[in-house]
């Protein structure tokens, strides 16, 4: 009988504790957020036109409110108020830009990784001091002019979702060249640092500061099945770039791409790259 009585107290105590926890959960105003990379075809239904949501910039932590106004291949979005427009411009260092940024879209109890650009364009309807709308991309969405996802937006979505390092680890050496172009053209020093190997301190920062735009063409290519037999490649390439002073230059040379170990990530030799674009 004593054992049964104590068992009764334990069961009752557990039930009361669960009731207290449930009551606290009901009274807790903080939502339980979950971060999940969702494909565009799902987001398009989850966040329909005219929906309101919050954008959180991953790098700065700044947030502002927006409304989705249109868009079928991605979301066309406008800041809600003049205050929201001011915060967005602060994120872009007070200069509107096409550069992609990693963001989290907060909608109800979800945080959805996404990417935005910071250039007003097209039409705008809200009294917010923002001359047009801007684009927010989700996984698998495309621009109006291309049938496939924009790689720069894709990289920022993966960054916001914590999946960028895995993607870079699995890239092939030629993808690293494309990502290097994107990092420089998007003025993204952090991304550039992630794909440079053998770099002296400050090389990524210097390349970002000194090159406004770069395009790599005329690559010497190996068959994809042969790439896995190497830990280092010398790729002949033509480099076209525009300096921060708007001078245009062209050079031909070799890009060295290597792995630090057989199981490592491909990386572009930063010192060789810097030498080509002096």
N, C-alpha and C positions, 0 to 999 in steps of 0.2 A: 504493500500500500504506500509506503514512504517513497519508493522508487517511482510509482505512478504519479504521486503528488508533485515530485520534483520535475518529472517529465512534463506535467501539465504547466508548471511555472515557466519552463523553458519555451514551450510552444507559444504560450500567451505572451511572454516577453518578446519573442521573435516577431510575433504578429504586431505587437504595439510598436516595436522599432521600425518595422516596414511601413506602418501607417504614418509614423513621424517622418520618415524619409520621403514618402510619397507626398505628404503635405508640404514639406520644405521644397520639393521639386516644383510643386504647383505654384508656390509663392515666390520662387526664384525668378526674377525677370530676365536673367541672362539665358539666351538661347543656347542649345547644344549644337554647335556647328560641326559639320563634317566637310572635309575637302575632298572633292572627287572630280577628276577630269571627265567631262561629259562631251560626247560628240555633238556637233552642231545640229543634227536633225532632231536630237532630243531637246537641246537647249531652246531651239526655235519654238517648240511647243511649251516648254516649262516657263519661259520668259516671253510671252507674246508681245506684240506691238502695243504701245501705250503703257507698258508696265514700268514701275518705278523700282530702282535698285541702287545700291551703293557700290562704288568702285574704290578699292583699296590698292594703292601703289605699293608693290612689293619692296622696292628699294628704299623709299622714304617713309613708308607707313602712313602717309597722308591719305585721306579719304574724302570723297565728295559724292553728292547725290545726282542721279541722272534719270532720264526717261528714254526708253527705247521708242523711237518715232517711226522707224521703217526698216527696210532691209530684208532681202530674201536669201542672199548668199552669206551674209553676216549681219550683225546688228548695227544699224545707223542710230546714233545716240546723241543726245544733247544734255549739257549740264542743266540742272533744274533752275538755279537762281544765279544772280551775279556773284554771290559769294562762292558758289560751287565753281563757276568759271575762273574766279581768282585763284582758288586752290589748285585747280587743274593747271593753270598757267605757271604757278609756283613749282609744281612737279617738273615742268619742262623748262625750268630756269628762266622763266619770264619770256620765253621765245617759242612761238608755235612751231612745231616740227613734225615731219613725217616719221620720225624715229619711233620704233616699236618699244613698248614697255610692258614688262610682266605685271599683271594685275590679278586681284581676286575680286570676283563679282559676288557681293553678298545679297542674296535674295531669299527671304524667309529664313529657314534654318540651314541654308546651304552656302558654302563658299566654293565657287566654281572658278578654276584657273582659266585665265583668258589673256588677251593681249590687246593693247590699244595703240593707235597713233594719236598724235597731238596736233593735227592740222585741221582747222575749220575749213569746210568745203561744202558745196551744194547748198541746199535750202535749210533754213531753220525757222521754227515757229514760236519758240518760247522767248519771253522777255528776260533774257539772261546775260546780255552783253556778249554773246558768243555768235559770231557771224557765220552760221551754218550748222553742220553736224560733224561728228567724227566717227570713226569705225572701231567697233569692238569685235574681235575675232575669237572664236572658240575652236576646239579641236575639230579639224576637218572642214572648217568653213573656208571660203575662197574670196578673192577680190572680185570685182565686177568684170574684170577683163581677162582673168585667167581661169582655166578649168581645174587647176590643182591648187592645193593650199600653199600660201605664201610661206616660204621656209623661215623667214625672219619672225613672222607671227608665231609659227609653230614652235620655234626655239623658246620664245618668251612664255608661251603657254606651258611648255614642259618645265621651264624655270619656276613658274608660279606654282606648279603642281609637284615640285620636288623631284622631277624625273629627268632633269637636264643632264646630270652627271652620267646616268646610265646610258642615255642616248649618245653622248660624246664617246663613252667607252666603246660602244659598238659601231661607231662610224668607220668608214674606210678612209684611206689617205686622201682620196680625191674629195670626199665630203668635207674633210678638214680645210681644204682650200676654199671651198664655197662658204664655209662658216667663217673663215678668216675674212673674206670679202664682206660678209654681212656685218661682222663685228666692227670693222673699220668704217663702213658706210653708215652704220647706225650709231657710230661714236660710242661704242659699248666697250669700255676698257676691261670690265670684269670678264665678259665673254671672250675677248681676245686673249686675256691671260690664261684662260682655261685650255686654249688650243695651241699655245706656243710652248715649245721645248727649248732647252739650251738658251734661255733668255737671260740677259743681264738685267740687273735691277733697273726698272724704269723704261724698258724697251716698249712695253705695251702702251704705257702712257704717252711716250714720245711719238709712236706711230699714230695714235689717235689724234694727238695735237697737230702733227705735221701733215697728215694726209686727209683731205676732205672727201675724196672718193677714189676707189680703186676697182679695176676690172682685170681679171686674170684670164687670158685667152691662149689659144694655140698650145694646149697642154699635150705633152707626150704621154700616151696612155698605155698601161699594161692590161692584158686580159684579166678580168676579175678573178679567174681561177688561179692566176699566178701570184696575186698580191699576198696571199696567205703564206707563201714560201719565204717572204722577206720580213726583216725587222726594220729595214730602212730603205727609202727610195730617193732617187734624185730625179726630179721631174723638171724637164725643160718647159719653159713657159714664157709668154709675152705679158708684160705688165704695163697697163695703162693707168696712170693716176693723175689726180689733180691735187695740188698742194693746198694747204690752208691759205696760201697767198694767191690762189686761183691760177697758178702756172701749170700747164699740161706737160707731161713727160711720158716717154715710152722707153722701155728697156727690155732686153731679152736676157735670161739667165736661168739659173737652176734654183728650184726650191727643194730644200732637204726636209724630208718627212720621215720620222722614225718613231720607234717605240722604245721606251726606257727599259722594257723587259719583254720577253715573249708574250706575256699575258697583259701587257700594259696598253695604254691608249696611244693612238697615233697623235703626233704633235709636230707642228711646223717649227723648224729651227728659226728662232727669233732673230739671232744675230745675222744669219744669212739673208733673211727677209729685209732687215733694216739696211743691210749693205746694198741691196738692189734698188732701194728707193731713196738713196741719199740725194 
